[in-house]
Amino acid sequence: MSNPPRRVREPVQVYLAADDRDLLNRLTAETGLSKAEILRRGVRSFAKEQQSASPMLQFLESLGELEAPKGTAVDHDAVLAESYVSPRSRRR
């Protein structure tokens, strides 16, 4: 059985406040995971939170809930032109 390929890792130095250090030590004792693994998981979790917080992603997700007129994918220019009302024509 062959060993999985080793990934190259980059060292990072982090300064923690005493309460954060204590929390990290408690998590390592409770989970059996290394400090590095807990920090990696924390970074990934934070990245996921940030993705969902992106205003553009929220906007795009909201579009998925809308019902587009039939044929929009094929005739998108015509659908947009039909749905557009110029500000000048509203005044009449």
Residue pairs with C-beta under 8 A, 6 or more apart in sequence:
14 39
16 24
24 35
24 38
24 39
25 35
27 33
27 38
28 34
28 35
28 38
31 38
33 41
51 57
52 58
68 79
69 79
69 83
71 79
72 79
